[in-house]
């Protein structure tokens, strides 16, 4: 594969699946500068992965796997570098300019941001319509355990919504 072909495929993936990037980034970072850094790291990893993509799964599954793995590693790295408590009410959501975020969406991202890494990943995958089998493959847990964790997440979010 030539570099030009790799660039073309990467740009197509970025254009078609940028929502995946933003969902993962918003769920793993509450600071805009960190969101930008994480976007760069995920983009570089997706770029590097283009030649090794073999069409044995959907492109969206491939990108989610890369983005979530990179975000988890990034999250662990930044926690070690600096212990900072983010105010959940001050979370800035990386959005295209000129869009006013829906208050319910902001609330949901705040709740997702407070989940642990695996639950956060499962929540994002569920919102994007992945099957339990696909989620299990991406996250690396059994399909049954995905179901258990999803039910716990739903229960937790329901309880949190009643406190609003």
N, C-alpha and C positions, 0 to 999 in steps of 0.2 A: 504494500500500500504506500502510495506516495504521500508526502506531507500535504500536498494540495488536496488529495482525496480525503485525508484525515481531517483537514480543516473544514472541508465541505460537509462531511458527515457530522462533525462536532457542531457546526453552526446550525445545521438542520435539527439536531437533537435539542440544542439549546432553545431554538425557536419553538419547537413543538412541545417541549417538556419543561419550560422555565417555571411553571407552577410548582413542580416537584422541588426544584431548587429553593424557591421562596418558602414553601411550607416547611421544609426541613430546617432551613435557616432560622425562620421565625420561632420554631419550636425549641431550638437549641441556644439561641442567643437573644438577650434583651437589650443589648447596647448596639446602636447603629454601626459604630466602627467595627465592632466584633462581627456583626452580621456581614459587613463588607469583606472582612478577612476570611470568614468562613465560606462565603460565596466564591472567593478566589481559590481557596483550597479545594473545594468541591469541583469547581470548573477545571482546574488543573488535573485532578484525578480522573474526571470523565474524559478529558482530552487524551490523557495517557492510555486510557482503557479502550479507545476506539479500535485500534488494530487487533485487540484480543477478543472483541465481541464476535460470537459465533452463531448468533440467531437461535440459540437453544432456549431463549426466553424472550419475552417482550422487551423492547427497548426501555419502556417505562420501568419495568421490574429491574433491569440492569442498572438504570440510573438511580433508582431508589436504593438499591443495595450499596452502590458506591457512595451516594450522598449520606445515607444513614451511618455507614461505617466510618466515613470521614468525620461526620459530625460528632459521633461518639468519641472518637480518638481526640478530636479537637476539644471537646468538652472536658475530657479527663486532663488533657494537657493544660488548659487554661485554669482549671481548678487547682492544679498543683502550683502553677505560676503565681496565682494570686487568689486569695480567699476574699471574695467580695459578695456581699448580700445584695442582690438586686431587689429593688422595691417593685413588687408585681404590678402595682398601679402605675408605675412609670415606664413600663415596657413600651418601647417604640416599635412599631410594626413597619418593616421594610415594605413599601408599597410603591407602585408606579405613581409618579407625580400626578396631581389633580384628582386623586380619588380620596373620598372621605370614607374612612373605615367604619363599618357597621359596628355598633356597640356590642352586639351579641358576638360578633366575630372576634373582637378584641378580648371579650371576656373568655371565649373559648380558647384563644391562644394563650392567655394568662394561665388558664387551668392546665392546658397541655404542657406549658413550660415548667410547671411545678411537678409533673410526673417524672418518674425515673426514666432512664434512657430507653429501656425496652418497651415500657408502657407508652412512652412518647412516640416511639417508632410505630408500634401497633396502632395507635390512635390515628396517626397520619395515613397509614396504609388503609385502614378501615374507611376513613373519610374519602379516600380515592377509589373505593370500590374493589379492592383486592380481595380475593377469596382467602379463607383461612389457610388453605393449602399453600397459596402463594406467599402469604405472610409468614408462615412457618419456615418456608424455604429462605426467604430474605433475612429473617431475624435469627434463624438457627435454633428454633425450638419446635416441639411437636405440635401437630395440628390441634390435638385436644387441649394442650396447654394454652394455645392461642385463644381458644374458646373461653377457657376459664379466665384468662387475663382480660379479655374483652368484656366479659360480664362484670368483672370487678371494676374496670374503668367506667363502664356505663353507670354502675351503681354509685361510684364515687362522684361522677359528674352530676348525676341527678341530685345527690345530697347537697353538693355545692351550689347547684342552681336554686335550691330551696332557701339558701341562706342569703341570696341576693336581695 
